[in-house]
Amino acid sequence: MRAVLPKSPTVSDHFDIVILGGGLNGAALASALKNGPHSIALVEPHPPSPPGAEATWDSRIYAYSPGNVEWLQSLGAWRDPVRAQAVYAMKIHGDASGRLSFDAIDAGLSELAWIAENGRLQSALWQTLAGQPNVRIIQAPASAVTWDAGTNPRHRLHLANGDSITADLLIGADGAQSWLRTQAGIGFDEEDYKHIGVVANFETEKPHRGSAFQWFRADGVLAYLPLPGNRISMVWSTPPEHAAELQALPPGELARRATEAGKGVLGHLRCITPAAGFPLKRRRAHEWVRPGLVLIGDAAHTVHPLAGQGVNLGFRDSRLLAEVLASGGNPGEIGRLSAYAARRMEDVASMQFTTGSLKKLFAREDSLTRAMRNWGMSLANQIQPVNQALTRHAVL
Ligand SMILES: Cc1cc2nc3c(=O)[nH]c(=O)nc-3n(C[C@H](O)[C@H](O)[C@H](O)COP(=O)(O)OP(=O)(O)OC[C@H]3O[C@@H](n4cnc5c(N)ncnc54)[C@H](O)[C@@H]3O)c2cc1C
């Protein structure tokens, strides 16, 4: 009788650090650790697709702070295929006469922010990992399916492709619905903003000259973010019924509504990517670190996009975590992970508080609140030190 051969062996490897999720935050952290003392695995079931044709624009477009762009440059990721537009001015309109504007020149800065596509930046980050001897990318279909939290080595992950890997430090960069957070039984606070972020891109009739615009309106918050050329990305954070209506409109009618809501500041708009909608929630995981485990980016916290800060907070997680891990040694040691979490707390808490409060302030319909919020905006605009302090906080 023939012997039954064992199944072909699967990969069983140990890494000092395993990062789950290769979105912007996971890929940026892997890139920041690529020249460090640890062996790294990046596990991602959906690697970025190659950049599309010149005329194709990603519907997920974000604002990046100059501080984070400088960091991405140092990683070698702020380059082709990224297409970026600098923001030189921001014009914010209240729902009455309130106005607040920020200007890079007034604040002594070369720009206030940069706007770029999610997909192209993710591709550029992945390119920085190619050929790095201490980084292994484990791609589709490699999503983590089971996790044993052991002691030595601390974690064993069984992947959907049959591989089994172990790690001293497991990092959850697996997004707002984090699988790792759920597996670890880490709870989270959640507040439903009762807004959907409706996004679409448009060609503009008039040049935007690097200006971003935002309107606090009775139906939510509308933003125009400048893209290279005569193009903008729209983010309209609005209640679900209105969002569903906007998403169902034919492109011409959507462009007409977006033009009208933006008071025609850039002339007529022409829709170049269809509308997509993202439910908006504030979340904060109850724990960001445990021995041998860290949650970063949306897995740890999410904010309302009205200040364009979600991924910026995540990049600041990765910047600090990479710095803390650079000295080598056991990466899962809880003392330094706790120190990392303590240093990240204030930034995240203040951003969640600010964006949540602004959203609530502009949701109130009584006339006194309406007058006060518009007066407050104009006041902040007129007092130069206040205006400059707000600008400086946004560029970190
Ligand atoms: C409408 C809107 C506008 C926004 N605008 C801005 C802005 O202007 N500026 C800004 O800073 N932020 C903005 N944000 C926030 C930003 O989109 C997020 O903060 C950011 O994309 C989160 O990145 P991430 O890498 O943490 O998570 P994700 O992008 O969600 O990536 C998580 C990755 O993990 C992978 N994954 C999931 N499960 C597993 C598993 N079990 N194993 C392995 N991998 C797994 C997924 O495939 C995915 O690639 C906006 C958000 C919205 C909704």
The ligand as a Gaussian input file, in Angstrom:
#p B3LYP/6-31G(d) Opt

LIG

0 1
 C      -15.162000      60.638000       3.338000
 C      -13.833000      60.563000       4.045000
 C      -12.875000      61.561000       3.827000
 C      -11.655000      61.519000       4.497000
 N      -10.754000      62.534000       4.293000
 C       -9.577000      62.517000       4.965000
 C       -8.621000      63.576000       4.781000
 O       -8.813000      64.516000       4.001000
 N       -7.453000      63.529000       5.490000
 C       -7.207000      62.511000       6.364000
 O       -6.144000      62.551000       7.025000
 N       -8.074000      61.487000       6.536000
 C       -9.249000      61.450000       5.872000
 N      -10.131000      60.432000       6.050000
 C       -9.768000      59.318000       6.957000
 C       -8.958000      58.226000       6.230000
 O       -9.718000      57.736000       5.162000
 C       -8.633000      57.066000       7.185000
 O       -8.190000      57.574000       8.429000
 C       -7.535000      56.178000       6.605000
 O       -7.871000      55.722000       5.315000
 C       -7.310000      54.962000       7.505000
 O       -6.215000      54.209000       7.026000
 P       -5.838000      52.819000       7.701000
 O       -4.600000      52.373000       6.987000
 O       -5.802000      52.953000       9.191000
 O       -7.075000      51.867000       7.396000
 P       -7.620000      51.312000       5.984000
 O       -7.383000      52.278000       4.881000
 O       -9.038000      50.897000       6.251000
 O       -6.701000      50.044000       5.716000
 C       -6.848000      48.843000       6.458000
 C       -6.245000      47.702000       5.653000
 O       -6.287000      46.493000       6.443000
 C       -6.617000      45.405000       5.591000
 N       -7.207000      44.332000       6.446000
 C       -8.462000      44.283000       6.958000
 N       -8.618000      43.142000       7.681000
 C       -7.429000      42.459000       7.626000
 C       -6.982000      41.213000       8.170000
 N       -7.781000      40.430000       8.918000
 N       -5.720000      40.822000       7.907000
 C       -4.907000      41.608000       7.165000
 N       -5.283000      42.797000       6.617000
 C       -6.536000      43.221000       6.853000
 C       -7.575000      45.995000       4.582000
 O       -7.604000      45.237000       3.378000
 C       -7.007000      47.403000       4.367000
 O       -6.103000      47.470000       3.286000
 C      -11.363000      60.438000       5.387000
 C      -12.311000      59.425000       5.583000
 C      -13.529000      59.489000       4.927000
 C      -14.537000      58.387000       5.157000

